[in-house]
Amino acid sequence: MGESVPQEVHSVMSENVIDNQDTMDSGMNNESHGCPDPDGPASNSVIAAVIGVLLVAGLLGNSVTVTVIIRNKNLRTSFNMFLISLCASDLVSACICSPLWTYRRTVGFNNWLWGEWSCRLYWLSDMTTNFTTALHILSFCVLRYLALSRPFTAPTSRLSRNHFRIYIACLWILSLLISSLYAYMAQVKDDALDGDLWPSCSFGLEYKDVFHIYTSVTYSVFFYLPAFIILVLSIVSTRLLSESTESSSSSQFHGTAHAERIRQRNRTAQTQLQLICVCFAFGYLPITSYHIWASSGDEWECSSYTADYWIGIIAYVVLRISECLNPVMYNLGSKEMRQATVRLIREDILRRPATTRPTDPRPSTVSNPNYSSRYYENANAGNT
């Protein structure tokens, strides 16, 4: 009996040591690869604050744009249906993707506690909105080019609003189908898995090669190729705009004031095209490049782990900034939309009395892709 007591005490002490060691191991972040977490309470708070500000800005900007288009009959054009759809994509990003991403990259980085369904929802909604935005902007540039190069015979001039609605719905369905495989590969993982430096809510390690190949192919087809086409079409459209400006300046049917209005509309449209290229490249090229680069790594050092974490943070913040700039781009491209936005803010938000100003009865050349300054010249000359 005298020897059994020390054995029991030794057994209890051994169990306590093992339990304490397990607790320490479970409290360590990414103990399998020995790298300390690059995040912390301070950085998590800063990240959440930045994303929160961008969320509110994107929510307000895109909501105002949708409200302005719906409430103004002159702005309910076929082209502005694309803007409403783009705003819907940005609103989904702001309301669903941003909160889930913030949790995924901060307190849920090592231990996702919101269920696997929310992890799959994050990947499905984030990738769907990304692909949808790219396809919408590409469609916008193609429509603009057709309206400028073929002002009288552009195929889009024979399409009704229902045709545009069906086309936009097809863009969403296509983006959803492409993104469904990302949702299928997504899973909530244990942070102690060997060689895994990604957040807990990521693709499974068994899908790592598939993820890298699929991402490289889909991003090349639906991001990099559209970006190249957008760049080419923007350059060609800018040249067409310059030629249209020169023809309107030398037209013998119009006075100097009218020619100046034509030039101003062309300069505005040119600015809009340039903003499309800049915003698209600024927002989506960094995040797509990051996904391809991060999924191609095998054994990384701690310095690479830290770099991966902060590059991913910066790339996503840049993407959200570009989405906040989209409503600004829309308003820069249309004087009529700017005026309607100012009226909405002044009268409905600030509750200031309305001011009566004469309105221009002519349709906006920027709000409608099937309308060009060349067509406007001929219409006023009586040749339509």
C-alpha positions, 0 to 999 in steps of 0.5 A: 500500500505504501508504494501505491500512493507514489505510483498514483501520484506519478500517474496523475502528474503524468496525465496533468503534464500531458494535458498541459502539453496538449493545451499548449500545443492547441494554443499554439498557432500553426505549430506544425510548421513552427511559424508564428501567426502574422496577425494579432489583436491590433492588426485584426482590429485595423483590418476589420476597421478598414473593411468596415469603412469600405463595406459602408462606402460600397453599400451606400455608393451602389445603393444610391446608383441603383436608386438613381437609375430606377427613379429616373425614367431617362436613365432606364436604358438597356445599358444602365441595366448592366450598371444595376447588375454590376451594383448588385454584384458589388452589394453582394460583395459588401454584404456577404463576402466582406464580413466572411472574409474579415472573419476568415482572415482575422479571428477565424484564421486558424479556427473557423467556427461558423460552419462549413456551409458558411465557408462554402458560401464565402467562396461561392459568393466571392468568386461568382461576383468576381467573374460576374464583374469581369464579364459585365465590364467586358460586355460594356466595352464591347457595346461601347465599341460597337456603338462607336464603330457602327452607329447605325448598324450595331447589332445592339440597336435591334435588341430589346430590354428583355434581350439584355435581361436574358443576357445579364442573367446568363452572365450570372448563371455562367459565373455561378457555374464556374464558381461552384467548383471552388465551393465544392473544394472549400472546407474547414480544416484543422490548423495543425495540418502539415504544410498548410499555411492557408486560413482554416476556411480554404480548399482541402489539401487533396484539392491543392493541385486541382485548385491551382490548375483550375484557378490558372485556367479560369483566371486566364480565360475570365480575367486576363483575356478580358483585361487584354480585350478591354485594353485593346477595345479601349484604345480603339474606341479612344481613337474612334472618339478622337476621329468623331471629335475631329469630324464634329469640329469640322462639320459645316452643319453645326455652330461652334457651341454645338461642336464644343458639346460634341467634344465634351461628350466625347471627352467624357466617354473617353474618360469613362473608358479609361476609368474602366481599364484602370479600375478593373486592372487595379482591383482584380489583377492583384487578387487573381495573381495572388491566388495563383501564386499562393496556391503554387507554393509547397514548403514555405519558410516563415518569412514567406508565410508572413508575406503570403498573409499580408499580400492576401490582405492588401490584394483584397483591400485593393479589390474592395477599394475598386468596388467603391470606385465603381459608382464614382466611375458611373457618375463621371461617365454621365452628366445626367446621372451626376445631376440625378445623384446630386438631386437624390442626395440633396432632396432625399438624404439632406432634405433640402428644397429642390432647385428648378433648372432647365434640363437638356431634352437630348438623350445622354450619349454616355448612358446609352451605348447604342447612341453616338455623337456621329448619330447625333450629328446626322440626326440634327442634320435631318439625315436619319 
